[in-house]
Amino acid sequence: MTPAGERQLIVVDSAAELAHTAAGRLLARMAANPDRIAICLTGGSSPKQLYQLLATEAYRDKIPWQRLHWFIGDERFVPVDDALNNMATARAIFLDRNAPPANIHPIPTATENPDESARAYERALQAFYGADRLDPSKPLFDLVLMGAGPDGHTASLFPGYPAIEETARWVVGVPQATVAPFVPRVTLTLPALASCREMLFEIAGSEKRPILTRLLDGENLPAVRARSNGKTVWLVDEAALPEDFRGER
Ligand code: 6PG
């Protein structure tokens, strides 16, 4: 694996501006790739404003829907139409009305257990990629969207869990979550998430300030260890930014 690339901190005024900035970065990645594009979405509440924006005319009409494929970085092990399902949220907000169904790639959860689900998604990703080994010169995703939880987890990579140390598998099952919702998870691993041109974290709101303080201090937490082999961007709003980092922009 190539060493992790550059990491950039971008500070914006508000959550609304953060969603616009994220949408602009997505469009830029799409414009930079004239072929098949792959975006890896995320769950939780952080990306919802961005998803809403992508459904508006201003953005919708600029998105090359036919050659764009949508994946998800982690999933709650609940039925695909459950309100807790991450891809169900993205589908309801913007995907189902715009993306060709064959271009939406949810993590299958109608399986016996999370491990089986992980194996099935790994096979799907490898079939899409055309190989079962990641080639550093050929990123799996154009852009990977991420969030950070209050304990420093990202995707469903929780601090101290074995999934964070995985170096070979692309997707693994996680029997238990350390934060709500307390359902088993399925998550892409660090090497699979790293295989992208850009990894974009969205971190907003004053409730994120304690964990952002720890992340910016470089604590050894999953959200710090998750890095793109290309570019990593932390998109942060003023409310989440610790005092010490004010004036960073
Ligand atoms: C999930 C996520 C998770 C999320 C963080 C941040 O399934 O919950 O994918 O990793 O990104 O927990 O969540 P919030 O955006 O809700 O703060």
Residues whose N, C-alpha, C, O or C-beta is under 5 A from the ligand:
A	BS01	6PG	T42 G43 G44 S45 S46 D74 G147 A148 G149 H153 T154 A155 S156
